[in-house]
């Protein structure tokens, strides 16, 4: 049985960029699109130092394993660390070009699951959460997008050591 940590998360201001598309349950293409837009914008605005948490939000329920319209929102959280639960989420000035937009993620209770391994295996963790854990608990979901928090840097971390925390919003 999966064992999440239950936490209360403060409201977050998230700068997002949008990617679309799922192939065989994998959102790699959407991740490349969205993070490929977000990271250069952060660098150009001189905001990299203030990014404390990189996340991806999933506002849509996929219409099958090959849904080409399902969205993934790559996100940057400024001045608040999800890992250390420290700081205060802020909304710095940045030009909103392309798909860049601000999203408000409301405060609330989350079940947080830890996935260790390549991003390509994340869809299996998500499936187990929804298939096994959620029905067995009696918890209900809030009408808030779930999200992934990328704890370590894939540029310097071997794929088998990547840590991703999956945040499932609970009522």
GROMACS elastic network, one bead per residue, 0.5 to 0.9 nm:
[ bonds ]
;  ai    aj funct       b0    kb
    1   132     6  0.76548   500
    1   133     6  0.69193   500
    2   113     6  0.77881   500
    2   128     6  0.81262   500
    2   129     6  0.73703   500
    2   132     6  0.80458   500
    2   133     6  0.62171   500
    3   112     6  0.87147   500
    3   113     6  0.70921   500
    3   133     6  0.83412   500
    4   111     6  0.55620   500
    4   112     6  0.50689   500
    4   114     6  0.75076   500
    5   110     6  0.81107   500
    5   111     6  0.56745   500
    5   112     6  0.50811   500
    5   113     6  0.66899   500
    5   114     6  0.88943   500
    6   109     6  0.69343   500
    6   110     6  0.56931   500
    6   112     6  0.61884   500
    7   108     6  0.82538   500
    7   109     6  0.56377   500
    7   110     6  0.54224   500
    7   111     6  0.65565   500
    7   112     6  0.72474   500
    8   107     6  0.73110   500
    8   108     6  0.53800   500
    8   110     6  0.62470   500
    8   111     6  0.89837   500
    9    12     6  0.83668   500
    9    82     6  0.82092   500
    9    85     6  0.80424   500
    9   106     6  0.84438   500
    9   107     6  0.54322   500
    9   108     6  0.54629   500
    9   109     6  0.62505   500
    9   110     6  0.70811   500
   10    85     6  0.88901   500
   10    88     6  0.85543   500
   10    89     6  0.83752   500
   10   105     6  0.85794   500
   10   106     6  0.71293   500
   10   108     6  0.66206   500
   11    89     6  0.75114   500
   11   104     6  0.71240   500
   11   105     6  0.56002   500
   11   108     6  0.75850   500
   12    77     6  0.70239   500
   12    78     6  0.87717   500
   12    80     6  0.82526   500
   12    88     6  0.84236   500
   12    89     6  0.55225   500
   12    90     6  0.77851   500
   12   103     6  0.81823   500
   12   104     6  0.58844   500
   12   105     6  0.50359   500
   12   106     6  0.65363   500
   12   107     6  0.72275   500
   13    76     6  0.85163   500
   13    77     6  0.64477   500
   13    78     6  0.76383   500
   13    89     6  0.59131   500
   13    90     6  0.61044   500
   13    91     6  0.59882   500
   13   102     6  0.68135   500
   13   103     6  0.60259   500
   13   105     6  0.64810   500
   13   106     6  0.87976   500
   14    55     6  0.86868   500
   14    75     6  0.56784   500
   14    76     6  0.55323   500
   14    77     6  0.51282   500
   14    78     6  0.75954   500
   14    89     6  0.83507   500
   14    90     6  0.85303   500
   14    91     6  0.76383   500
   14   101     6  0.83073   500
   14   102     6  0.56831   500
   14   103     6  0.51511   500
   14   104     6  0.62671   500
   14   105     6  0.72310   500
   15    38     6  0.82449   500
   15    74     6  0.80818   500
   15    75     6  0.53475   500
   15    76     6  0.52671   500
   15    77     6  0.68287   500
   15    78     6  0.84973   500
   15    91     6  0.78862   500
   15   100     6  0.68250   500
   15   101     6  0.58178   500
   15   103     6  0.63647   500
   15   104     6  0.89275   500
   16    34     6  0.79757   500
   16    35     6  0.88980   500
   16    38     6  0.69819   500
   16    56     6  0.84182   500
   16    57     6  0.86668   500
   16    73     6  0.56036   500
   16    74     6  0.53006   500
   16    76     6  0.66615   500
   16    99     6  0.76796   500
   16   100     6  0.54529   500
   16   101     6  0.53479   500
   16   102     6  0.60794   500
   16   103     6  0.68400   500
   17    33     6  0.83291   500
   17    35     6  0.70021   500
   17    36     6  0.87328   500
   17    37     6  0.63954   500
   17    38     6  0.56185   500
   17    72     6  0.83411   500
   17    73     6  0.54675   500
   17    74     6  0.53332   500
   17    75     6  0.67218   500
   17    98     6  0.79959   500
   17    99     6  0.51655   500
   17   101     6  0.66133   500
   17   102     6  0.89656   500
   18    30     6  0.76595   500
   18    31     6  0.85736   500
   18    33     6  0.72607   500
   18    35     6  0.83313   500
   18    37     6  0.82904   500
   18    38     6  0.87561   500
   18    71     6  0.65896   500
   18    72     6  0.59143   500
   18    74     6  0.64398   500
   18    99     6  0.57675   500
   18   100     6  0.73296   500
   18   101     6  0.87491   500
   19    27     6  0.89309   500
   19    29     6  0.75890   500
   19    31     6  0.62578   500
   19    32     6  0.75299   500
   19    35     6  0.81447   500
   19    37     6  0.89748   500
   19    70     6  0.84417   500
   19    71     6  0.57808   500
   19    72     6  0.53068   500
   19    73     6  0.63480   500
   19    74     6  0.76834   500
   19    99     6  0.86826   500
   20    27     6  0.79589   500
   20    29     6  0.73671   500
   20    31     6  0.81413   500
   20    33     6  0.76115   500
   20    34     6  0.81733   500
   20    67     6  0.87118   500
   20    68     6  0.62970   500
   20    69     6  0.55160   500
   20    70     6  0.55136   500
   20    72     6  0.61268   500
   20    73     6  0.86915   500
   21    26     6  0.85873   500
   21    27     6  0.63478   500
   21    28     6  0.84033   500
   21    29     6  0.65353   500
   21    30     6  0.54919   500
   21    66     6  0.73032   500
   21    67     6  0.58593   500
   21    69     6  0.53664   500
   21    70     6  0.54563   500
   21    71     6  0.66762   500
   21    72     6  0.81124   500
   22    25     6  0.57446   500
   22    26     6  0.53628   500
   22    28     6  0.74294   500
   22    29     6  0.71352   500
   22    30     6  0.71335   500
   22    62     6  0.81829   500
   22    64     6  0.86679   500
   22    65     6  0.64788   500
   22    66     6  0.50108   500
   22    67     6  0.52686   500
   22    68     6  0.56298   500
   22    69     6  0.79112   500
   22    70     6  0.68697   500
   22    71     6  0.86919   500
   23    26     6  0.52102   500
   23    27     6  0.65986   500
   23    28     6  0.80563   500
   23    29     6  0.80579   500
   23    65     6  0.62214   500
   23    67     6  0.71937   500
   23    68     6  0.77451   500
   24    27     6  0.85263   500
   24    64     6  0.86647   500
   24    66     6  0.55682   500
   24    67     6  0.88800   500
   25    62     6  0.88139   500
   25    64     6  0.77721   500
   25    66     6  0.64698   500
   25    67     6  0.84356   500
   25   123     6  0.61703   500
   25   124     6  0.86650   500
   26    29     6  0.79936   500
   26    30     6  0.89136   500
   26    65     6  0.77553   500
   26    66     6  0.83981   500
   26   119     6  0.88286   500
   26   120     6  0.65398   500
   26   121     6  0.82340   500
   26   122     6  0.80048   500
   26   123     6  0.63405   500
   27    30     6  0.53109   500
   27    31     6  0.61854   500
   27    32     6  0.87598   500
   27    70     6  0.89376   500
   27    71     6  0.89018   500
   27    72     6  0.76004   500
   27   120     6  0.83516   500
   27   123     6  0.84122   500
   28    32     6  0.62018   500
   28    33     6  0.87009   500
   28   119     6  0.81612   500
   28   120     6  0.74365   500
   29    32     6  0.51285   500
   29    33     6  0.63228   500
   29    34     6  0.87042   500
   30    33     6  0.51184   500
   30    34     6  0.60801   500
   30    35     6  0.84100   500
   30    70     6  0.87145   500
   30    71     6  0.72435   500
   30    72     6  0.60495   500
   30    73     6  0.84111   500
   30    74     6  0.88826   500
   31    34     6  0.52470   500
   31    35     6  0.57738   500
   31    36     6  0.77121   500
   31    56     6  0.82288   500
   31    72     6  0.68165   500
   31    73     6  0.80769   500
   31    74     6  0.69469   500
   32    35     6  0.55674   500
   32    36     6  0.54053   500
   32    37     6  0.83731   500
   33    36     6  0.50873   500
   33    37     6  0.63733   500
   33    38     6  0.87848   500
   33    74     6  0.88862   500
   34    37     6  0.53175   500
   34    38     6  0.61712   500
   34    39     6  0.87243   500
   34    72     6  0.72757   500
   34    73     6  0.64382   500
   34    74     6  0.53108   500
   34    75     6  0.85591   500
   34    99     6  0.84579   500
   35    39     6  0.58149   500
   35    40     6  0.84854   500
   35    73     6  0.84814   500
   35    74     6  0.55538   500
   35    75     6  0.79808   500
   36    39     6  0.60735   500
   36    40     6  0.69770   500
   37    40     6  0.60327   500
   37    41     6  0.65120   500
   37    74     6  0.88196   500
   37    98     6  0.80755   500
   37    99     6  0.80863   500
   37   100     6  0.80758   500
   38    41     6  0.52774   500
   38    42     6  0.62788   500
   38    43     6  0.88033   500
   38    74     6  0.69760   500
   38    75     6  0.75233   500
   38    76     6  0.80767   500
   38    99     6  0.89314   500
   38   100     6  0.73058   500
   39    42     6  0.51598   500
   39    43     6  0.62851   500
   39    44     6  0.86558   500
   39    48     6  0.82835   500
   39    76     6  0.88928   500
   40    43     6  0.50699   500
   40    44     6  0.60481   500
   40    45     6  0.85762   500
   41    44     6  0.51040   500
   41    45     6  0.61813   500
   41    46     6  0.86116   500
   41    47     6  0.86454   500
   41    94     6  0.84982   500
   41    95     6  0.86589   500
   41    97     6  0.87600   500
   41   100     6  0.86439   500
   42    45     6  0.52226   500
   42    46     6  0.61878   500
   42    47     6  0.51698   500
   42    48     6  0.57458   500
   42    51     6  0.86755   500
   42    76     6  0.87036   500
   42    94     6  0.83233   500
   43    46     6  0.50636   500
   43    47     6  0.61133   500
   43    48     6  0.57957   500
   44    47     6  0.77948   500
   45    48     6  0.81919   500
   45    93     6  0.85935   500
   45    94     6  0.64593   500
   45    95     6  0.81689   500
   46    49     6  0.76087   500
   46    50     6  0.88397   500
   47    50     6  0.55323   500
   47    51     6  0.67996   500
   47    78     6  0.84993   500
   47    92     6  0.82808   500
   47    94     6  0.87067   500
   48    51     6  0.54547   500
   48    52     6  0.87691   500
   49    52     6  0.78858   500
   49    78     6  0.88246   500
   50    77     6  0.82500   500
   50    78     6  0.52595   500
   50    79     6  0.55783   500
   50    80     6  0.87088   500
   51    54     6  0.73085   500
   51    76     6  0.60374   500
   51    77     6  0.56681   500
   51    79     6  0.63109   500
   51    80     6  0.79442   500
   51    81     6  0.85596   500
   52    76     6  0.76250   500
   52    77     6  0.59468   500
   52    78     6  0.55667   500
   52    79     6  0.56549   500
   52    80     6  0.56059   500
   52    82     6  0.76676   500
   52    83     6  0.89559   500
   53    75     6  0.82875   500
   53    76     6  0.60487   500
   53    77     6  0.51110   500
   53    78     6  0.71035   500
   53    79     6  0.83841   500
   53    80     6  0.70263   500
   53    81     6  0.56146   500
   53    82     6  0.61897   500
   53    83     6  0.78691   500
   53   149     6  0.69928   500
   53   150     6  0.73940   500
   53   151     6  0.75644   500
   54    74     6  0.76243   500
   54    75     6  0.57738   500
   54    77     6  0.63663   500
   54   148     6  0.84616   500
   54   149     6  0.60141   500
   54   150     6  0.57591   500
   54   151     6  0.77039   500
   55    73     6  0.82578   500
   55    74     6  0.60734   500
   55    76     6  0.63223   500
   55    77     6  0.76436   500
   55   147     6  0.65817   500
   55   148     6  0.53251   500
   55   150     6  0.59376   500
   55   151     6  0.88756   500
   56    72     6  0.64161   500
   56    73     6  0.53285   500
   56    75     6  0.55105   500
   56    76     6  0.85817   500
   56   146     6  0.86130   500
   56   147     6  0.54063   500
   56   148     6  0.52039   500
   56   149     6  0.67744   500
   56   150     6  0.82246   500
   57    71     6  0.85071   500
   57    72     6  0.58933   500
   57    74     6  0.65804   500
   57    75     6  0.71867   500
   57   145     6  0.60903   500
   57   146     6  0.59800   500
   57   148     6  0.66004   500
   58    61     6  0.77431   500
   58    70     6  0.83354   500
   58    71     6  0.64296   500
   58    72     6  0.51912   500
   58    73     6  0.64792   500
   58   145     6  0.54979   500
   58   146     6  0.58315   500
   58   147     6  0.60417   500
   58   148     6  0.85541   500
   59    70     6  0.83367   500
   59    71     6  0.67098   500
   59    72     6  0.72520   500
   59    73     6  0.78878   500
   59   144     6  0.76260   500
   59   146     6  0.73125   500
   59   147     6  0.87794   500
   60    63     6  0.88975   500
   60    70     6  0.58796   500
   60    71     6  0.61971   500
   60    72     6  0.81617   500
   60   145     6  0.78089   500
   61    64     6  0.88861   500
   61    70     6  0.71743   500
   61    71     6  0.88790   500
   62    65     6  0.71847   500
   62    66     6  0.82692   500
   62    67     6  0.60267   500
   62    68     6  0.89400   500
   62    69     6  0.82954   500
   62    70     6  0.56715   500
   62    71     6  0.85821   500
   63    66     6  0.75977   500
   63    67     6  0.54235   500
   63    68     6  0.87967   500
   63    69     6  0.86179   500
   63    70     6  0.76096   500
   64    67     6  0.56215   500
   67    70     6  0.58024   500
   68    71     6  0.85463   500
   75   103     6  0.88445   500
   77    80     6  0.64037   500
   77    81     6  0.78030   500
   77    82     6  0.86590   500
   77    89     6  0.65825   500
   77    90     6  0.76990   500
   77    91     6  0.84779   500
   78    81     6  0.81252   500
   78    88     6  0.80653   500
   78    89     6  0.56109   500
   78    90     6  0.55915   500
   78    91     6  0.69263   500
   78    92     6  0.77490   500
   79    86     6  0.84538   500
   79    87     6  0.57900   500
   79    88     6  0.57482   500
   79    89     6  0.53266   500
   79    90     6  0.61718   500
   79    91     6  0.89646   500
   80    84     6  0.84978   500
   80    85     6  0.70760   500
   80    86     6  0.57486   500
   80    90     6  0.77584   500
   81    84     6  0.53830   500
   81    85     6  0.53439   500
   81    86     6  0.53710   500
   81    87     6  0.64422   500
   81    88     6  0.83411   500
   81    89     6  0.84616   500
   82    86     6  0.71694   500
   82   149     6  0.76909   500
   82   151     6  0.86909   500
   83    86     6  0.80617   500
   83   149     6  0.85094   500
   83   151     6  0.70901   500
   84    87     6  0.87091   500
   91    94     6  0.87674   500
   91   102     6  0.81366   500
   95   100     6  0.82931   500
   96    99     6  0.75275   500
   96   100     6  0.51017   500
   96   101     6  0.60587   500
   96   102     6  0.84649   500
   97   100     6  0.55862   500
   97   101     6  0.81255   500
   98   101     6  0.87129   500
  105   144     6  0.73799   500
  105   145     6  0.79582   500
  106   144     6  0.76172   500
  108   142     6  0.88618   500
  108   169     6  0.72281   500
  108   170     6  0.75790   500
  108   171     6  0.79457   500
  109   142     6  0.89880   500
  109   168     6  0.85293   500
  109   169     6  0.61075   500
  109   170     6  0.55216   500
  109   171     6  0.68944   500
  110   146     6  0.88549   500
  110   167     6  0.58290   500
  110   168     6  0.52563   500
  110   170     6  0.53576   500
  110   171     6  0.84648   500
  111   166     6  0.79854   500
  111   167     6  0.58533   500
  111   168     6  0.51525   500
  111   169     6  0.66008   500
  111   170     6  0.68648   500
  112   165     6  0.62080   500
  112   166     6  0.54406   500
  112   168     6  0.63734   500
  112   169     6  0.88462   500
  113   125     6  0.86206   500
  113   129     6  0.84496   500
  113   164     6  0.82907   500
  113   165     6  0.55200   500
  113   166     6  0.50285   500
  113   167     6  0.67114   500
  113   168     6  0.81740   500
  114   125     6  0.88935   500
  114   163     6  0.68261   500
  114   164     6  0.58576   500
  114   166     6  0.62652   500
  115   118     6  0.87563   500
  115   119     6  0.88271   500
  115   121     6  0.86065   500
  115   122     6  0.70581   500
  115   125     6  0.68869   500
  115   162     6  0.80147   500
  115   163     6  0.57829   500
  115   164     6  0.51252   500
  115   165     6  0.61459   500
  115   166     6  0.73772   500
  116   119     6  0.87751   500
  116   122     6  0.89276   500
  116   159     6  0.87626   500
  116   160     6  0.68186   500
  116   161     6  0.60605   500
  116   162     6  0.55667   500
  116   164     6  0.64838   500
  116   165     6  0.87329   500
  117   120     6  0.83187   500
  117   121     6  0.70307   500
  117   122     6  0.81977   500
  117   158     6  0.86021   500
  117   159     6  0.57102   500
  117   161     6  0.53930   500
  117   162     6  0.50507   500
  117   163     6  0.65616   500
  117   164     6  0.81660   500
  118   121     6  0.57436   500
  118   122     6  0.73709   500
  118   158     6  0.83875   500
  118   160     6  0.55303   500
  118   161     6  0.75554   500
  118   162     6  0.61458   500
  118   163     6  0.84483   500
  119   122     6  0.53045   500
  119   123     6  0.83086   500
  119   159     6  0.75553   500
  119   162     6  0.76694   500
  119   163     6  0.89352   500
  119   164     6  0.80562   500
  120   123     6  0.71636   500
  120   124     6  0.87036   500
  121   124     6  0.55597   500
  121   125     6  0.70235   500
  122   125     6  0.51748   500
  122   126     6  0.63278   500
  122   127     6  0.86561   500
  122   164     6  0.83344   500
  123   126     6  0.50351   500
  123   127     6  0.60987   500
  123   128     6  0.86695   500
  124   127     6  0.50684   500
  124   128     6  0.62622   500
  124   129     6  0.86959   500
  125   128     6  0.51774   500
  125   129     6  0.62609   500
  125   130     6  0.88151   500
  125   166     6  0.87049   500
  126   129     6  0.51469   500
  126   130     6  0.63645   500
  126   131     6  0.84454   500
  126   166     6  0.80194   500
  127   130     6  0.53400   500
  127   131     6  0.57515   500
  127   132     6  0.80497   500
  128   131     6  0.50273   500
  128   132     6  0.53181   500
  128   133     6  0.67868   500
  128   134     6  0.88172   500
  129   132     6  0.56314   500
  129   134     6  0.60307   500
  129   135     6  0.88130   500
  129   168     6  0.89689   500
  130   133     6  0.61932   500
  130   134     6  0.53516   500
  130   135     6  0.71874   500
  131   134     6  0.68067   500
  131   135     6  0.68618   500
  131   136     6  0.89198   500
  132   135     6  0.61427   500
  132   136     6  0.64374   500
  133   136     6  0.53764   500
  133   137     6  0.63808   500
  134   137     6  0.54329   500
  134   138     6  0.68111   500
  134   139     6  0.64981   500
  134   140     6  0.80411   500
  134   141     6  0.89615   500
  135   138     6  0.60614   500
  135   139     6  0.76680   500
  136   139     6  0.84025   500
  137   140     6  0.88304   500
  139   170     6  0.66580   500
  139   171     6  0.71901   500
  140   169     6  0.86375   500
  140   170     6  0.58489   500
  140   171     6  0.56312   500
  141   144     6  0.80349   500
  141   168     6  0.75715   500
  141   169     6  0.57302   500
  141   171     6  0.55433   500
  142   145     6  0.83045   500
  142   168     6  0.87009   500
  142   169     6  0.54843   500
  142   170     6  0.51808   500
  142   171     6  0.50277   500
  143   169     6  0.78384   500
  143   170     6  0.87771   500
  143   171     6  0.86958   500
  144   168     6  0.88816   500
  144   169     6  0.64345   500
  144   170     6  0.88697   500
  145   168     6  0.80582   500
  145   169     6  0.73263   500
  146   166     6  0.75892   500
  146   167     6  0.56173   500
  146   169     6  0.59639   500
  147   165     6  0.83904   500
  147   166     6  0.59957   500
  147   167     6  0.52164   500
  147   168     6  0.69659   500
  147   169     6  0.86859   500
  148   164     6  0.63778   500
  148   165     6  0.56160   500
  148   167     6  0.60245   500
  148   168     6  0.89029   500
  149   163     6  0.85716   500
  149   164     6  0.56003   500
  149   165     6  0.50465   500
  149   166     6  0.64256   500
  149   167     6  0.75955   500
  150   153     6  0.74745   500
  150   154     6  0.87300   500
  150   162     6  0.80710   500
  150   163     6  0.65052   500
  150   165     6  0.66388   500
  150   166     6  0.89226   500
  151   162     6  0.76872   500
  151   163     6  0.55853   500
  151   164     6  0.57591   500
  151   165     6  0.71250   500
  152   155     6  0.89452   500
  152   156     6  0.83539   500
  152   157     6  0.69353   500
  152   161     6  0.87658   500
  152   162     6  0.62717   500
  152   163     6  0.61874   500
  152   164     6  0.78606   500
  153   156     6  0.57778   500
  153   157     6  0.58722   500
  153   162     6  0.76692   500
  154   158     6  0.69812   500
  154   159     6  0.70362   500
  154   162     6  0.67853   500
  155   158     6  0.81701   500
  157   160     6  0.82544   500
  157   161     6  0.63451   500
  157   162     6  0.62408   500
  158   161     6  0.54256   500
  158   162     6  0.66046   500
  159   162     6  0.53459   500
  160   163     6  0.87165   500
